[in-house]
Amino acid sequence: MPKQFRLKGASLDAIREKAEKQYGAGARIVSAEKVTNPGIAGLFVANRYEATIEVAEVVPGPPPGGDAERSTAMWLDGATHALHGPAIAALLEQADAAELDLHRPATAVSGAVPAAVRAAVSTASPDFAGLLEQLGKELTNEHAPSAPLPLPASGPVPVQTPVPVPRVGSGNLIILLGLGDDAMGPALEMSIAGGGSDVRTAGRLTAFGHLHVGGKQGATAARAQAVHAGQTVLVAYGLGGPRDAAAQASEIAGLAPDQLWLAADARRKAEDTEAWVRALTAALGVEGLSVEALAVFGTAETSTPETVNALGLPVGWVDGKPARVAMLGKVD
């Protein structure tokens, strides 16, 4: 049973000679393909060939007498070797034509490759010779010590946090948490900006003209009505005072919100706000909930609005409008 081997070479003739040298005159090429290295920007394009060689288990020698090379060629002529003489030239021509079609620009749909393209990749151009000379100089100095790369003037570039947006949708329920009635203003602003939402209250906050959501059943009813109207439910949830905030976590979880926001007054002492926010977020975490964004107000009335960044939550709403960045900057 014949055996097959894989050989590589710069040309099919080179592969044939290598096959005859390694496996004897009975070796024959049964398949071959042309592999092209595209190089860099059309330069350094290199072609090579890979061929499958088939060798019989017992390979007889060439017929005796006469010139050895001529005898070998005659012995391998015809079906014994499918890639000798004109067949090799035909295969090369076919491979070159296929490669030309592969790399032809879209503007040259027929005919020869434009002269500008040939000039761009020509190895005979002065630019190519100069490039080879430059590369040669670099290779001769490849072992020379290189200068250390300059260190950046500052630390690593921080990755910008995406600005959160209200998760609006027919029947979605978004809760804005806030001390006292802090959540009502941002809820109304988001409703106006979104073209009209069903704004309701919950927790320790009530407001004239707005339905109050009480517990899971109230939240389910609000969702059902919003689906029918094609609206989003925005719930302004009153937490009461700072000491009451964490105790509301279980009731908030019962409303099963699609998104939680926190209304923060930038004018309040940063330490006081941070204390009740940390307690509330920890309690919500026990219930499997997390606050996704801040709705900050009062930034125009303080010189340090950036103190809300210490809460560790991205800013999505600022003074009645969607935020442009997720972290507030210092006011000079």
KASUL-V96252 format. One record per backbone hydrogen bond with DSSP energy under -0.5 kcal/mol. NH is the residue of the N-H (numbers start at 0). CO is the residue of the C=O. If there is no record, write none. Layout:
BEGIN
NH|CO, NH|CO
END
This chain:
BEGIN
2|54, 4|52, 6|50, 8|48, 14|10, 15|11, 16|12, 17|13, 18|14, 19|15, 20|16, 21|17, 22|18, 23|19, 26|23, 27|53, 29|27, 29|51, 30|51, 32|49, 34|47, 36|45, 37|35, 39|42, 40|38, 41|37, 42|39, 45|36, 47|34, 48|8, 49|32, 50|6, 51|30, 52|4, 52|50, 53|27, 54|2, 58|56, 59|57, 70|66, 71|67, 72|68, 73|69, 74|70, 75|71, 76|73, 79|76, 80|75, 80|77, 81|28, 83|80, 86|83, 87|84, 88|84, 89|85, 90|86, 91|87, 92|88, 93|89, 94|90, 95|91, 96|92, 97|93, 98|94, 99|95, 100|96, 101|97, 102|98, 103|99, 107|104, 108|106, 117|113, 118|114, 119|115, 120|116, 121|117, 121|118, 124|121, 128|124, 129|125, 130|126, 131|127, 132|128, 133|129, 134|130, 135|131, 136|132, 137|133, 138|134, 139|135, 140|136, 141|138, 143|140, 163|161, 167|165, 170|230, 171|168, 173|171, 173|232, 174|258, 175|234, 176|174, 176|260, 177|236, 179|239, 181|178, 183|180, 184|180, 185|181, 186|182, 187|183, 188|184, 189|185, 190|186, 191|187, 192|188, 193|189, 194|191, 195|190, 197|231, 198|196, 199|197, 199|233, 200|210, 201|235, 203|237, 204|201, 209|206, 212|200, 213|211, 214|212, 217|213, 218|214, 219|215, 220|216, 221|217, 222|218, 223|219, 224|220, 225|221, 226|222, 227|223, 228|224, 229|225, 230|225, 232|171, 233|197, 233|231, 234|173, 234|232, 235|199, 235|233, 236|175, 236|234, 237|201, 237|235, 238|177, 238|236, 243|240, 244|240, 244|241, 247|244, 248|245, 251|247, 252|248, 253|249, 254|250, 254|251, 255|252, 257|172, 258|172, 260|174, 261|292, 262|176, 263|261, 263|294, 265|263, 265|296, 267|264, 272|268, 273|269, 274|270, 275|271, 276|272, 277|273, 278|274, 279|275, 280|276, 281|277, 282|278, 283|279, 284|280, 285|281, 286|282, 287|284, 288|283, 291|259, 292|259, 293|313, 294|261, 295|293, 295|316, 296|263, 300|297, 301|298, 306|303, 307|304, 308|305, 309|306, 310|307, 311|308, 314|325, 315|293, 316|293, 317|320, 318|295, 320|317, 322|315, 325|160, 330|302, 331|329
END
